[in-house]
Amino acid sequence: MAQNWLRITHQDDKIQLSWQRGYESPRFASEVAFQQPFDEESAAELRWYLEDYLQFPYGIFPDNAVKIEQKLHHWGQQLFELVFRSTEKGREFFQEATRDELG
C-alpha cells in the first residue's frame, strides 16, 4: 500500500518541507530560515527530559519533569508555527497531509 509522506529536513540554519503522495515524485517547498525558538535554558530542559529523564524517571526527577511537560505544548506550538505557518507552501503541505491522512 502506498503511503503519503510529509518530511521536514533541517540543515544548517534552514528547513525544507517536502510532500509525497504515494509513489509520485515528491514536491518541495522553498527553504525557509530556521531560527532556534528555544533559549539555552529551554533547550537544556528539553534535552534533559528527552535524553536523561526518560532513562531514569525516579527519585526527585518526576517533579522537574512535570514542569517541563507543562511547557511542551507551548514549545510544540512555536515549532508548528515556524514550520507550517511561515510560508504559504508550508500551510498547503500541512493541509494536504491532514486531509489525505498522512501515512
N, C-alpha and C positions, 0 to 999 in steps of 0.2 A: 504494500500500500504506500503510495506516495504521500509525503508529508510536506507541510508548509513550514518555512523557517524564517525567523526574524533574527538577524545577527547584529551584534554591536561589537565593532572592532576598535580597540583602543591602541594607539601607537603614538608615542611621544606626548605631544600636547593636543592631539586631535582624536576625534571619534568618527566612525563612519558606520552608517546603518545600511544593511542590505536585506532585501526581501526576496524570497524564492518560493514560488508556488509549485509544488510537486517536482516534476523533472524539468521544468522550464529553466532557462538561464536566469541567474539572479539579477535583480535590478538594484542599483546603488544610489543612495542619496549623496549629495555633496558632503565632503568632510566638514565638520564644524569644530571650532576650538573647544577644548575641554579644559575648564578651569576647576581645579580641585575644590569641591564645595565644603570640605572639612578643614577646620583649623587643626593645629598639631594635637591639641588635647582630644578633640573628637576622633581624629584618625587613630590615636593611641587607644582610646576606649573601644573603638570598633575592632581594631586588631586584637586586643586582649580578649574581647568577647568571642570572636570567631576562632581564634587560634588557641588561646590558653584556657579560658573558662570551660569551653565545651569538652576539653580533655580532662578537666579536674573541677567539676561543679559541686564542691563540698566546702565545709567549714564556713567562713565568713563571706566567701565569694558570692553566694546567691543574692545577698543584699545589694552588692555592687551591680550584679547582673540585672536586677530588676530596674535599677536606674537607667542602665543602658538600653534595656528593652523598651522603656518608655520613649527613648529618643529615636529608635529605629524607624518608626512611622514618619517622623519629620525628615530624617535623612533620606528615606526612600522617596518621599515627595520631591525633595530637592533634586535627586538624581533623575527621577522621572521627568521633571520639568526641563532639566538640562538636555536630556537625550531626546525626548519625544515632542517637546513643545518649543524648542528653539528654532526649528525650521518647518516650513510647510511640508516638505517631503517626509520629515520625521513624523509629523502628525498623520500624514497619509499612510505611511507604512504601519503605524500602530493601529489605525482604524482597520486596515486590511487584515492585519494579523488577528485582531479580536473578532472581526466579522467572519473570517474564514476558519475560525477555531484552530489557531496555531497548534501544530503538532510537534 
